[in-house]
């Protein structure tokens, strides 16, 4: 076992920025108002299973279709870049229809375990030990569960301006992560 606190902390912060559950509080509140009760436990468990499964089989799927991890990481850097732009500028580049039930879709997937998270997981896999990434996933899913359970209280405490500030700060962090991913993987493609 290669447990490393620094890797766990780094992977946790990267996943925290990508998942952006605090920035998703307004979306969660809106979904709760539209569909009623959201099963926080179910959404959290399904998201964790998706993330851990993708951590192990994501690279195999890529190899099956002939894509190496570095190419995926560079492509993922672009996805993270656009997610960061959405967060910083407050624009929506991707829009999905409102669902009838929100616990699995869109809360677990793609809100928590979406394309950005999948990309980040494969990118993390290229840099960190798997056991540290799993601990980071568990830490983040615990935090996601707490936020889902207390989203109305969080919205009341932070207010709209507080949530917007947090979203923009994590957008800048995510932008820096995207640049780092791009620069550390682009050289290995040539």
TIRO-2110 file (N, C-alpha, C; in Angstrom, 1 decimal):
// TIRO-2110
0.8, -1.2, 0.0, N, 1, A
0.0, 0.0, 0.0, CA, 1, A
0.9, 1.2, 0.0, C, 1, A
0.5, 2.2, -0.8, N, 2, A
1.3, 3.4, -1.0, CA, 2, A
0.5, 4.6, -0.5, C, 2, A
0.0, 4.6, 0.7, N, 3, A
-0.8, 5.7, 1.2, CA, 3, A
0.1, 6.9, 1.4, C, 3, A
-0.3, 8.0, 0.9, N, 4, A
0.5, 9.3, 0.9, CA, 4, A
-0.4, 10.4, 1.2, C, 4, A
-0.3, 11.1, 2.3, N, 5, A
-1.2, 12.2, 2.7, CA, 5, A
-1.2, 13.3, 1.7, C, 5, A
0.0, 13.6, 1.1, N, 6, A
0.0, 14.7, 0.1, CA, 6, A
-0.8, 14.3, -1.1, C, 6, A
-0.7, 13.1, -1.6, N, 7, A
-1.4, 12.6, -2.8, CA, 7, A
-2.9, 12.6, -2.5, C, 7, A
-3.3, 12.2, -1.3, N, 8, A
-4.7, 12.1, -0.9, CA, 8, A
-5.3, 13.6, -0.8, C, 8, A
-4.5, 14.5, -0.2, N, 9, A
-4.9, 15.9, -0.2, CA, 9, A
-5.1, 16.5, -1.5, C, 9, A
-4.1, 16.3, -2.4, N, 10, A
-4.1, 16.8, -3.7, CA, 10, A
-5.3, 16.3, -4.5, C, 10, A
-5.4, 14.9, -4.5, N, 11, A
-6.5, 14.3, -5.3, CA, 11, A
-7.9, 14.7, -4.7, C, 11, A
-8.0, 14.9, -3.4, N, 12, A
-9.2, 15.3, -2.8, CA, 12, A
-9.6, 16.7, -3.3, C, 12, A
-8.6, 17.6, -3.3, N, 13, A
-8.9, 19.0, -3.7, CA, 13, A
-9.2, 19.1, -5.2, C, 13, A
-8.6, 18.3, -6.0, N, 14, A
-8.9, 18.3, -7.4, CA, 14, A
-10.3, 17.8, -7.6, C, 14, A
-10.6, 16.7, -7.0, N, 15, A
-12.0, 16.1, -7.2, CA, 15, A
-13.0, 17.1, -6.6, C, 15, A
-12.7, 17.7, -5.5, N, 16, A
-13.6, 18.7, -4.8, CA, 16, A
-13.9, 19.9, -5.8, C, 16, A
-12.8, 20.3, -6.5, N, 17, A
-13.0, 21.4, -7.4, CA, 17, A
-13.8, 21.0, -8.6, C, 17, A
-13.6, 19.8, -9.1, N, 18, A
-14.2, 19.3, -10.3, CA, 18, A
-15.7, 19.0, -10.0, C, 18, A
-16.0, 18.3, -8.9, N, 19, A
-17.3, 17.9, -8.6, CA, 19, A
-18.1, 19.2, -8.3, C, 19, A
-17.5, 20.1, -7.6, N, 20, A
-18.1, 21.5, -7.3, CA, 20, A
-19.5, 21.3, -6.7, C, 20, A
-19.6, 20.5, -5.6, N, 21, A
-20.9, 20.3, -5.0, CA, 21, A
-21.5, 21.6, -4.4, C, 21, A
-20.6, 22.4, -3.9, N, 22, A
-21.1, 23.7, -3.3, CA, 22, A
-21.6, 24.6, -4.4, C, 22, A
-21.0, 24.6, -5.5, N, 23, A
-21.5, 25.4, -6.6, CA, 23, A
-22.7, 24.8, -7.2, C, 23, A
-23.0, 23.6, -7.0, N, 24, A
-24.2, 22.9, -7.5, CA, 24, A
-25.4, 23.0, -6.5, C, 24, A
-25.2, 23.6, -5.4, N, 25, A
-26.3, 23.8, -4.4, CA, 25, A
-27.5, 24.4, -5.1, C, 25, A
-27.4, 25.5, -5.9, N, 26, A
-28.6, 26.1, -6.5, CA, 26, A
-29.3, 25.1, -7.4, C, 26, A
-28.5, 24.3, -8.1, N, 27, A
-29.1, 23.3, -9.0, CA, 27, A
-29.8, 22.2, -8.2, C, 27, A
-29.2, 21.8, -7.1, N, 28, A
-29.9, 20.8, -6.2, CA, 28, A
-31.2, 21.3, -5.6, C, 28, A
-31.1, 22.6, -5.2, N, 29, A
-32.4, 23.2, -4.6, CA, 29, A
-33.4, 23.3, -5.7, C, 29, A
-33.1, 23.7, -6.9, N, 30, A
-34.0, 23.7, -8.0, CA, 30, A
-34.6, 22.4, -8.3, C, 30, A
-33.8, 21.3, -8.3, N, 31, A
-34.3, 20.0, -8.6, CA, 31, A
-35.2, 19.5, -7.5, C, 31, A
-34.8, 19.8, -6.2, N, 32, A
-35.7, 19.4, -5.1, CA, 32, A
-37.1, 20.1, -5.2, C, 32, A
-37.1, 21.3, -5.7, N, 33, A
-38.4, 22.0, -5.8, CA, 33, A
-39.2, 21.4, -7.0, C, 33, A
-38.5, 20.9, -8.0, N, 34, A
-39.2, 20.4, -9.2, CA, 34, A
-39.7, 18.9, -8.9, C, 34, A
-38.9, 18.1, -8.3, N, 35, A
-39.2, 16.7, -8.2, CA, 35, A
-39.5, 16.2, -6.8, C, 35, A
-39.4, 17.1, -5.8, N, 36, A
-39.7, 16.7, -4.5, CA, 36, A
-38.4, 16.2, -3.8, C, 36, A
-38.5, 15.1, -3.0, N, 37, A
-37.4, 14.6, -2.2, CA, 37, A
-36.3, 14.0, -3.1, C, 37, A
-35.1, 14.3, -2.8, N, 38, A
-33.9, 13.7, -3.4, CA, 38, A
-33.3, 12.7, -2.4, C, 38, A
-33.1, 11.5, -2.8, N, 39, A
-32.5, 10.5, -2.0, CA, 39, A
-31.0, 10.7, -1.9, C, 39, A
-30.5, 11.4, -0.9, N, 40, A
-29.1, 11.7, -0.8, CA, 40, A
-28.2, 10.5, -0.7, C, 40, A
-28.6, 9.5, 0.1, N, 41, A
-27.8, 8.3, 0.2, CA, 41, A
-27.7, 7.6, -1.1, C, 41, A
-28.8, 7.4, -1.8, N, 42, A
-28.7, 6.7, -3.1, CA, 42, A
-27.9, 7.4, -4.1, C, 42, A
-28.0, 8.8, -4.2, N, 43, A
-27.3, 9.6, -5.1, CA, 43, A
-25.8, 9.5, -4.8, C, 43, A
-25.4, 9.5, -3.5, N, 44, A
-24.0, 9.5, -3.1, CA, 44, A
-23.4, 8.1, -3.4, C, 44, A
-24.1, 7.1, -3.1, N, 45, A
-23.6, 5.7, -3.3, CA, 45, A
-23.4, 5.4, -4.7, C, 45, A
-24.4, 5.8, -5.6, N, 46, A
-24.3, 5.6, -7.0, CA, 46, A
-23.1, 6.3, -7.6, C, 46, A
-22.9, 7.6, -7.2, N, 47, A
-21.8, 8.4, -7.7, CA, 47, A
-20.5, 7.8, -7.3, C, 47, A
-20.4, 7.3, -6.1, N, 48, A
-19.1, 6.7, -5.6, CA, 48, A
-18.8, 5.4, -6.4, C, 48, A
-19.8, 4.6, -6.7, N, 49, A
-19.6, 3.4, -7.4, CA, 49, A
-19.2, 3.7, -8.9, C, 49, A
-19.8, 4.7, -9.5, N, 50, A
-19.5, 5.1, -10.8, CA, 50, A
-18.0, 5.6, -10.9, C, 50, A
-17.6, 6.4, -9.9, N, 51, A
-16.2, 7.0, -9.9, CA, 51, A
-15.2, 5.9, -9.7, C, 51, A
-15.4, 5.0, -8.7, N, 52, A
-14.5, 3.9, -8.4, CA, 52, A
-14.4, 2.9, -9.6, C, 52, A
-15.6, 2.6, -10.2, N, 53, A
-15.6, 1.7, -11.3, CA, 53, A
-14.8, 2.3, -12.5, C, 53, A
-15.0, 3.6, -12.8, N, 54, A
-14.3, 4.2, -13.9, CA, 54, A
-12.8, 4.3, -13.6, C, 54, A
-12.5, 4.5, -12.3, N, 55, A
-11.1, 4.6, -12.0, CA, 55, A
-10.3, 3.3, -12.4, C, 55, A
-11.0, 2.1, -12.2, N, 56, A
-10.4, 0.8, -12.6, CA, 56, A
-10.6, 0.4, -14.0, C, 56, A
-11.8, 0.7, -14.6, N, 57, A
-12.0, 0.2, -16.0, CA, 57, A
-11.9, 1.3, -17.0, C, 57, A
-11.8, 2.5, -16.6, N, 58, A
-11.7, 3.6, -17.6, CA, 58, A
-10.5, 3.5, -18.5, C, 58, A
-9.4, 3.2, -18.0, N, 59, A
-8.2, 3.0, -18.8, CA, 59, A
-8.3, 1.8, -19.7, C, 59, A
-8.9, 0.7, -19.3, N, 60, A
-9.1, -0.4, -20.1, CA, 60, A
-10.1, -0.1, -21.3, C, 60, A
-11.1, 0.7, -21.0, N, 61, A
-12.0, 1.1, -22.1, CA, 61, A
-11.3, 1.9, -23.1, C, 61, A
-10.4, 2.8, -22.6, N, 62, A
-9.6, 3.6, -23.5, CA, 62, A
-8.7, 2.8, -24.4, C, 62, A
-8.0, 1.8, -23.8, N, 63, A
-7.2, 0.9, -24.6, CA, 63, A
-7.9, 0.2, -25.6, C, 63, A
-9.1, -0.3, -25.2, N, 64, A
-10.0, -1.0, -26.1, CA, 64, A
-10.3, -0.2, -27.4, C, 64, A
-10.5, 1.1, -27.2, N, 65, A
-10.8, 1.9, -28.4, CA, 65, A
-9.6, 2.6, -28.9, C, 65, A
-8.4, 2.3, -28.4, N, 66, A
-7.1, 2.8, -28.9, CA, 66, A
-6.7, 4.2, -28.5, C, 66, A
-7.0, 4.6, -27.3, N, 67, A
-6.7, 5.9, -26.8, CA, 67, A
-5.8, 5.7, -25.6, C, 67, A
-4.6, 6.5, -25.6, N, 68, A
-3.8, 6.3, -24.4, CA, 68, A
-4.2, 7.4, -23.3, C, 68, A
-3.8, 7.2, -22.1, N, 69, A
-4.2, 8.0, -21.0, CA, 69, A
-3.7, 9.5, -21.2, C, 69, A
-2.5, 9.7, -21.8, N, 70, A
-2.1, 11.0, -22.0, CA, 70, A
-3.0, 11.8, -22.9, C, 70, A
-3.4, 11.1, -24.0, N, 71, A
-4.4, 11.8, -24.9, CA, 71, A
-5.7, 12.1, -24.2, C, 71, A
-6.1, 11.2, -23.4, N, 72, A
-7.4, 11.4, -22.7, CA, 72, A
-7.2, 12.6, -21.7, C, 72, A
-6.0, 12.6, -21.0, N, 73, A
-5.7, 13.7, -20.1, CA, 73, A
-5.7, 15.1, -20.8, C, 73, A
-5.1, 15.1, -22.0, N, 74, A
-5.1, 16.4, -22.7, CA, 74, A
-6.6, 16.8, -23.1, C, 74, A
-7.3, 15.8, -23.6, N, 75, A
-8.7, 16.1, -23.9, CA, 75, A
-9.5, 16.5, -22.7, C, 75, A
-9.2, 15.8, -21.6, N, 76, A
-9.8, 16.1, -20.3, CA, 76, A
-9.5, 17.5, -19.8, C, 76, A
-8.2, 17.9, -20.1, N, 77, A
-7.8, 19.3, -19.8, CA, 77, A
-8.7, 20.3, -20.4, C, 77, A
-9.1, 20.0, -21.7, N, 78, A
-10.0, 20.9, -22.4, CA, 78, A
-11.4, 20.9, -21.7, C, 78, A
-11.9, 19.7, -21.4, N, 79, A
-13.2, 19.6, -20.7, CA, 79, A
-13.2, 20.4, -19.4, C, 79, A
-12.1, 20.2, -18.6, N, 80, A
-12.0, 20.9, -17.3, CA, 80, A
-11.9, 22.5, -17.6, C, 80, A
-11.2, 22.8, -18.6, N, 81, A
-11.0, 24.2, -19.0, CA, 81, A
-12.4, 24.9, -19.2, C, 81, A
-13.3, 24.2, -20.0, N, 82, A
-14.6, 24.7, -20.3, CA, 82, A
-15.5, 24.7, -19.1, C, 82, A
-15.3, 23.7, -18.2, N, 83, A
-16.1, 23.7, -16.9, CA, 83, A
-15.7, 24.9, -16.1, C, 83, A
-14.4, 25.2, -16.1, N, 84, A
-13.9, 26.3, -15.3, CA, 84, A
-14.4, 27.6, -15.9, C, 84, A
-14.4, 27.7, -17.2, N, 85, A
-15.0, 28.9, -17.9, CA, 85, A
-16.4, 29.1, -17.5, C, 85, A
-17.2, 28.0, -17.5, N, 86, A
-18.6, 28.1, -17.0, CA, 86, A
-18.7, 28.6, -15.6, C, 86, A
-17.9, 28.1, -14.7, N, 87, A
-17.9, 28.5, -13.3, CA, 87, A
-17.5, 30.0, -13.1, C, 87, A
-16.4, 30.4, -13.8, N, 88, A
-15.9, 31.7, -13.6, CA, 88, A
-16.8, 32.8, -14.2, C, 88, A
-17.2, 32.5, -15.5, N, 89, A
-18.0, 33.5, -16.2, CA, 89, A
-19.5, 33.4, -15.9, C, 89, A
-20.0, 32.3, -15.3, N, 90, A
-21.4, 32.2, -15.0, CA, 90, A
-22.2, 31.9, -16.3, C, 90, A
-21.6, 31.3, -17.3, N, 91, A
-22.3, 31.0, -18.5, CA, 91, A
-22.6, 29.5, -18.5, C, 91, A
-23.5, 29.0, -19.4, N, 92, A
-23.8, 27.6, -19.5, CA, 92, A
-23.5, 27.2, -20.9, C, 92, A
-22.5, 26.3, -21.0, N, 93, A
-22.1, 25.8, -22.3, CA, 93, A
-22.8, 24.5, -22.7, C, 93, A
-23.2, 23.8, -21.6, N, 94, A
-23.9, 22.5, -21.8, CA, 94, A
-25.2, 22.6, -21.0, C, 94, A
-26.3, 22.2, -21.6, N, 95, A
-27.6, 22.3, -20.9, CA, 95, A
-28.3, 21.0, -21.1, C, 95, A
-28.9, 20.4, -20.0, N, 96, A
-29.6, 19.2, -20.1, CA, 96, A
-31.0, 19.5, -19.6, C, 96, A
-32.0, 18.6, -20.2, N, 97, A
-33.4, 18.8, -19.8, CA, 97, A
-33.6, 18.4, -18.3, C, 97, A
-34.6, 19.0, -17.7, N, 98, A
-35.0, 18.7, -16.3, CA, 98, A
-35.6, 17.3, -16.3, C, 98, A
-35.1, 16.5, -15.4, N, 99, A
-35.6, 15.1, -15.3, CA, 99, A
-36.9, 15.0, -14.4, C, 99, A
-37.5, 13.8, -14.5, N, 100, A
-38.6, 13.5, -13.6, CA, 100, A
-38.2, 13.1, -12.2, C, 100, A
-37.1, 12.3, -12.2, N, 101, A
-36.5, 11.9, -10.9, CA, 101, A
-35.1, 12.3, -10.8, C, 101, A
-34.6, 12.9, -9.7, N, 102, A
-33.3, 13.5, -9.7, CA, 102, A
-32.2, 12.8, -8.9, C, 102, A
-32.5, 11.7, -8.2, N, 103, A
-31.5, 11.1, -7.3, CA, 103, A
-30.4, 10.5, -8.1, C, 103, A
-30.6, 9.8, -9.2, N, 104, A
-29.6, 9.2, -9.9, CA, 104, A
-29.2, 10.1, -11.1, C, 104, A
-30.1, 10.5, -11.9, N, 105, A
-29.9, 11.4, -13.0, CA, 105, A
-30.7, 12.6, -12.7, C, 105, A
-30.1, 13.8, -12.6, N, 106, A
-28.7, 14.2, -12.9, CA, 106, A
-27.8, 14.4, -11.7, C, 106, A
-28.3, 14.0, -10.5, N, 107, A
-27.5, 14.3, -9.3, CA, 107, A
-26.2, 13.4, -9.3, C, 107, A
-26.4, 12.1, -9.2, N, 108, A
-25.3, 11.1, -9.2, CA, 108, A
-24.5, 11.2, -10.5, C, 108, A
-25.2, 11.2, -11.6, N, 109, A
-24.6, 11.4, -12.9, CA, 109, A
-25.5, 12.3, -13.8, C, 109, A
-25.0, 13.3, -14.3, N, 110, A
-23.6, 13.8, -14.5, CA, 110, A
-23.2, 14.9, -13.5, C, 110, A
-24.0, 15.3, -12.5, N, 111, A
-23.7, 16.4, -11.6, CA, 111, A
-22.5, 16.1, -10.8, C, 111, A
-22.5, 14.9, -10.1, N, 112, A
-21.3, 14.5, -9.3, CA, 112, A
-20.3, 13.7, -10.1, C, 112, A
-20.7, 12.6, -10.7, N, 113, A
-19.7, 11.8, -11.4, CA, 113, A
-20.0, 12.0, -12.9, C, 113, A
-19.7, 13.2, -13.4, N, 114, A
-19.8, 13.5, -14.8, CA, 114, A
-18.6, 13.4, -15.6, C, 114, A
-18.6, 14.0, -16.8, N, 115, A
-17.5, 13.9, -17.7, CA, 115, A
-16.2, 14.6, -17.1, C, 115, A
-16.4, 15.7, -16.4, N, 116, A
-15.2, 16.3, -15.8, CA, 116, A
-14.6, 15.5, -14.7, C, 116, A
-15.4, 14.8, -13.9, N, 117, A
-15.0, 13.9, -12.8, CA, 117, A
-14.2, 12.7, -13.4, C, 117, A
-14.8, 12.1, -14.5, N, 118, A
-14.2, 11.0, -15.1, CA, 118, A
-12.8, 11.3, -15.7, C, 118, A
-12.8, 12.5, -16.3, N, 119, A
-11.5, 13.0, -16.9, CA, 119, A
-10.5, 13.2, -15.8, C, 119, A
-10.9, 13.8, -14.7, N, 120, A
-10.0, 14.1, -13.6, CA, 120, A
-9.5, 12.8, -13.0, C, 120, A
-10.4, 11.8, -12.9, N, 121, A
-10.0, 10.5, -12.3, CA, 121, A
-8.9, 9.8, -13.1, C, 121, A
-9.1, 9.8, -14.4, N, 122, A
-8.0, 9.2, -15.3, CA, 122, A
-6.8, 10.0, -15.3, C, 122, A
-6.9, 11.3, -15.2, N, 123, A
-5.7, 12.1, -15.1, CA, 123, A
-5.0, 11.9, -13.8, C, 123, A
-5.8, 11.8, -12.7, N, 124, A
-5.2, 11.5, -11.4, CA, 124, A
-4.5, 10.1, -11.4, C, 124, A
-5.1, 9.2, -12.1, N, 125, A
-4.6, 7.8, -12.1, CA, 125, A
-3.2, 7.8, -12.8, C, 125, A
-3.0, 8.8, -13.7, N, 126, A
-1.7, 8.9, -14.4, CA, 126, A
-0.6, 9.5, -13.4, C, 126, A
-1.0, 10.2, -12.4, N, 127, A
-0.1, 10.9, -11.5, CA, 127, A
0.0, 10.3, -10.1, C, 127, A
-1.1, 9.7, -9.6, N, 128, A
-1.1, 9.3, -8.2, CA, 128, A
-1.4, 7.8, -8.1, C, 128, A
-1.1, 7.2, -6.9, N, 129, A
-1.4, 5.8, -6.6, CA, 129, A
-2.9, 5.6, -6.4, C, 129, A
-3.5, 4.5, -6.9, N, 130, A
-4.9, 4.2, -6.9, CA, 130, A
-5.5, 4.3, -5.5, C, 130, A
-4.8, 3.7, -4.5, N, 131, A
-5.4, 3.7, -3.1, CA, 131, A
-5.6, 5.2, -2.6, C, 131, A
-4.7, 6.1, -3.0, N, 132, A
-4.9, 7.5, -2.6, CA, 132, A
-6.1, 8.1, -3.3, C, 132, A
-6.3, 7.8, -4.5, N, 133, A
-7.4, 8.3, -5.3, CA, 133, A
-8.7, 7.8, -4.7, C, 133, A
-8.7, 6.5, -4.3, N, 134, A
-10.0, 5.9, -3.7, CA, 134, A
-10.3, 6.6, -2.4, C, 134, A
-9.3, 6.9, -1.6, N, 135, A
-9.5, 7.6, -0.3, CA, 135, A
-10.1, 9.0, -0.6, C, 135, A
-9.5, 9.7, -1.7, N, 136, A
-10.0, 11.0, -2.1, CA, 136, A
-11.5, 10.9, -2.5, C, 136, A
-11.8, 9.9, -3.3, N, 137, A
-13.2, 9.7, -3.7, CA, 137, A
-14.1, 9.5, -2.5, C, 137, A
-13.7, 8.7, -1.5, N, 138, A
-14.5, 8.5, -0.3, CA, 138, A
-14.7, 9.8, 0.5, C, 138, A
-13.6, 10.6, 0.6, N, 139, A
-13.7, 11.9, 1.3, CA, 139, A
-14.7, 12.8, 0.6, C, 139, A
-14.6, 12.8, -0.7, N, 140, A
-15.5, 13.7, -1.5, CA, 140, A
-16.9, 13.2, -1.4, C, 140, A
-17.1, 11.9, -1.5, N, 141, A
-18.5, 11.4, -1.4, CA, 141, A
-19.2, 11.7, -0.1, C, 141, A
-18.3, 11.6, 1.0, N, 142, A
-18.9, 11.9, 2.3, CA, 142, A
-19.3, 13.4, 2.3, C, 142, A
-18.4, 14.2, 1.8, N, 143, A
-18.7, 15.7, 1.7, CA, 143, A
-20.0, 15.9, 0.9, C, 143, A
-20.1, 15.2, -0.3, N, 144, A
-21.2, 15.3, -1.2, CA, 144, A
-22.5, 15.0, -0.4, C, 144, A
-22.4, 13.9, 0.4, N, 145, A
-23.6, 13.4, 1.1, CA, 145, A
-24.0, 14.5, 2.1, C, 145, A
-23.1, 15.1, 2.8, N, 146, A
-23.4, 16.1, 3.8, CA, 146, A
-24.0, 17.3, 3.1, C, 146, A
-23.5, 17.7, 2.0, N, 147, A
-24.0, 18.9, 1.3, CA, 147, A
-25.4, 18.6, 0.7, C, 147, A
-25.6, 17.4, 0.2, N, 148, A
-27.0, 17.0, -0.3, CA, 148, A
-28.0, 17.0, 0.8, C, 148, A
-27.6, 16.5, 2.0, N, 149, A
-28.5, 16.5, 3.1, CA, 149, A
-28.8, 17.9, 3.7, C, 149, A
-27.9, 18.8, 3.6, N, 150, A
-28.1, 20.1, 4.2, CA, 150, A
-28.0, 21.2, 3.2, C, 150, A
-28.4, 20.9, 1.9, N, 151, A
-28.3, 22.0, 0.9, CA, 151, A
-29.2, 23.2, 1.1, C, 151, A
-30.3, 23.0, 1.7, N, 152, A
-31.2, 24.2, 2.0, CA, 152, A
-30.6, 25.1, 3.1, C, 152, A
-30.0, 24.5, 4.1, N, 153, A
-29.3, 25.2, 5.2, CA, 153, A
-28.1, 25.9, 4.6, C, 153, A
-27.3, 25.3, 3.7, N, 154, A
-26.1, 25.9, 3.1, CA, 154, A
-26.5, 27.1, 2.3, C, 154, A
-27.6, 27.0, 1.6, N, 155, A
-28.1, 28.1, 0.7, CA, 155, A
-28.5, 29.3, 1.6, C, 155, A
-29.2, 29.0, 2.7, N, 156, A
-29.6, 30.0, 3.7, CA, 156, A
-28.4, 30.7, 4.3, C, 156, A
-27.4, 29.9, 4.7, N, 157, A
-26.2, 30.5, 5.3, CA, 157, A
-25.3, 31.3, 4.4, C, 157, A
-25.0, 30.7, 3.2, N, 158, A
-24.1, 31.4, 2.3, CA, 158, A
-24.8, 32.5, 1.5, C, 158, A
-26.1, 32.3, 1.2, N, 159, A
-26.8, 33.2, 0.3, CA, 159, A
-26.3, 33.0, -1.1, C, 159, A
-27.0, 33.7, -2.0, N, 160, A
-26.7, 33.6, -3.5, CA, 160, A
-25.3, 34.1, -3.8, C, 160, A
-24.9, 35.3, -3.1, N, 161, A
-23.6, 35.9, -3.4, CA, 161, A
-22.5, 35.0, -2.9, C, 161, A
-22.6, 34.4, -1.7, N, 162, A
-21.6, 33.5, -1.2, CA, 162, A
-21.4, 32.3, -2.0, C, 162, A
-22.5, 31.7, -2.5, N, 163, A
-22.3, 30.5, -3.4, CA, 163, A
-21.7, 30.9, -4.7, C, 163, A
-22.0, 32.1, -5.2, N, 164, A
-21.4, 32.6, -6.5, CA, 164, A
-19.9, 32.8, -6.3, C, 164, A
-19.5, 33.4, -5.1, N, 165, A
-18.1, 33.6, -4.9, CA, 165, A
-17.3, 32.3, -4.8, C, 165, A
-17.9, 31.3, -4.1, N, 166, A
-17.2, 30.0, -3.9, CA, 166, A
-17.1, 29.3, -5.3, C, 166, A
-18.1, 29.4, -6.1, N, 167, A
-18.1, 28.8, -7.5, CA, 167, A
-17.0, 29.4, -8.3, C, 167, A
-16.8, 30.8, -8.2, N, 168, A
-15.8, 31.4, -9.0, CA, 168, A
-14.4, 31.1, -8.5, C, 168, A
-14.2, 31.0, -7.2, N, 169, A
-12.9, 30.6, -6.7, CA, 169, A
-12.5, 29.2, -7.1, C, 169, A
-13.5, 28.3, -7.0, N, 170, A
-13.2, 26.9, -7.5, CA, 170, A
-13.1, 26.8, -9.0, C, 170, A
-13.7, 27.8, -9.7, N, 171, A
-13.5, 27.8, -11.2, CA, 171, A
-12.0, 28.2, -11.5, C, 171, A
-11.5, 29.1, -10.8, N, 172, A
-10.1, 29.5, -11.0, CA, 172, A
-9.1, 28.4, -10.7, C, 172, A
-9.4, 27.7, -9.6, N, 173, A
-8.6, 26.5, -9.2, CA, 173, A
-8.7, 25.5, -10.3, C, 173, A
-9.9, 25.2, -10.8, N, 174, A
-10.1, 24.2, -11.8, CA, 174, A
-9.4, 24.6, -13.1, C, 174, A
-9.4, 25.9, -13.4, N, 175, A
-8.7, 26.4, -14.6, CA, 175, A
-7.2, 26.1, -14.5, C, 175, A
-6.6, 26.4, -13.3, N, 176, A
-5.2, 26.1, -13.0, CA, 176, A
-4.9, 24.6, -13.2, C, 176, A
-5.8, 23.8, -12.7, N, 177, A
-5.7, 22.3, -12.8, CA, 177, A
-5.7, 21.9, -14.3, C, 177, A
-6.6, 22.5, -15.1, N, 178, A
-6.7, 22.2, -16.5, CA, 178, A
-5.3, 22.5, -17.2, C, 178, A
-4.8, 23.7, -16.9, N, 179, A
-3.5, 24.1, -17.5, CA, 179, A
-2.4, 23.1, -17.1, C, 179, A
-2.4, 22.7, -15.8, N, 180, A
-1.3, 21.8, -15.3, CA, 180, A
-1.5, 20.5, -16.0, C, 180, A
-2.7, 20.0, -16.2, N, 181, A
-2.9, 18.7, -16.9, CA, 181, A
-2.5, 18.8, -18.3, C, 181, A
-2.8, 19.9, -18.9, N, 182, A
-2.4, 20.0, -20.3, CA, 182, A
-0.9, 20.0, -20.5, C, 182, A
-0.2, 20.9, -19.7, N, 183, A
1.2, 21.0, -19.9, CA, 183, A
2.0, 19.8, -19.5, C, 183, A
1.5, 19.0, -18.5, N, 184, A
2.2, 17.8, -18.0, CA, 184, A
2.0, 16.6, -19.0, C, 184, A
0.9, 16.7, -19.8, N, 185, A
0.6, 15.5, -20.7, CA, 185, A
0.9, 15.8, -22.1, C, 185, A
0.9, 17.0, -22.5, N, 186, A
1.0, 17.3, -24.0, CA, 186, A
2.4, 16.9, -24.5, C, 186, A
3.4, 17.1, -23.6, N, 187, A
4.8, 16.8, -24.0, CA, 187, A
5.0, 15.3, -24.3, C, 187, A
4.2, 14.4, -23.6, N, 188, A
4.4, 13.0, -23.7, CA, 188, A
3.7, 12.5, -25.0, C, 188, A
2.9, 13.3, -25.6, N, 189, A
2.2, 12.9, -26.9, CA, 189, A
3.2, 13.0, -28.1, C, 189, A
4.2, 13.9, -28.0, N, 190, A
5.1, 14.1, -29.1, CA, 190, A
6.4, 13.5, -28.9, C, 190, A
END
